[in-house]
């Protein structure tokens, strides 16, 4: 959805992007990689308004921060 601007389930182009955010105490749409909100990685959501399908994406610049996090494990 992020790149094609189409829903992969229903092919609709009626999409919304919900910006990731970080609030007090780490609340919001994010992944905490450390103890403070400054270590959070924002997670952006793409939502299809036709069927409700959603995808979540992070910025490629934040991938290294996730790799170095003690909370992540390689699959």
C-alpha positions in Angstrom: 0.0 0.0 0.0 2.8 2.4 0.9 4.5 2.1 -2.5 1.6 1.1 -4.9 -1.0 3.3 -3.3 -3.4 0.4 -3.7 -4.8 -2.0 -1.2 -3.4 -5.6 -1.8 -6.7 -7.1 -0.6 -9.4 -5.2 -2.5 -7.4 -3.0 -5.0 -9.0 0.2 -3.6 -7.1 3.5 -3.7 -9.1 4.9 -0.8 -6.2 4.8 1.7 -5.2 6.8 4.8 -1.7 7.2 6.3 -1.7 7.5 10.1 1.6 9.1 11.2 3.5 7.3 13.9 3.9 9.3 17.1 5.5 9.2 20.5 3.9 10.7 23.6 4.7 10.9 27.3 5.8 7.7 28.9 6.2 6.1 25.4 2.5 6.0 24.5 1.6 6.2 20.8 2.3 4.2 17.7 5.9 3.3 18.2 8.5 0.7 19.2 10.5 1.6 22.3 14.2 0.6 21.8 15.4 2.0 25.1 14.3 3.5 28.4 13.3 7.0 27.2 10.9 8.4 24.5 14.0 9.6 22.6 14.8 6.0 21.8 11.4 5.3 20.2 11.0 4.3 16.6 7.8 5.6 15.0 5.5 3.1 13.3 3.3 4.5 10.4 0.1 2.8 9.5 -1.6 2.6 6.2 -5.4 1.9 6.3 -7.7 0.9 3.5 -11.0 2.7 3.9 -12.8 0.2 1.7 -12.0 -3.1 3.4 -10.2 -2.2 6.6 -6.9 -3.9 5.8 -3.9 -2.2 7.5 -0.1 -2.3 7.1 2.6 -0.9 9.4 5.9 0.6 8.2 8.9 2.2 9.9 11.4 4.5 8.2 14.5 2.8 6.8 16.7 5.1 8.8 15.3 3.6 12.0 16.1 -0.1 11.1 19.6 0.1 12.5 18.2 1.4 15.8 15.9 -1.6 16.0 18.8 -4.0 15.1 20.9 -2.6 18.0 18.0 -2.8 20.4 18.2 -5.4 23.2 14.5 -6.0 22.8 14.8 -7.4 19.2 15.8 -10.8 18.1 16.8 -12.1 14.7 14.3 -14.5 13.1 
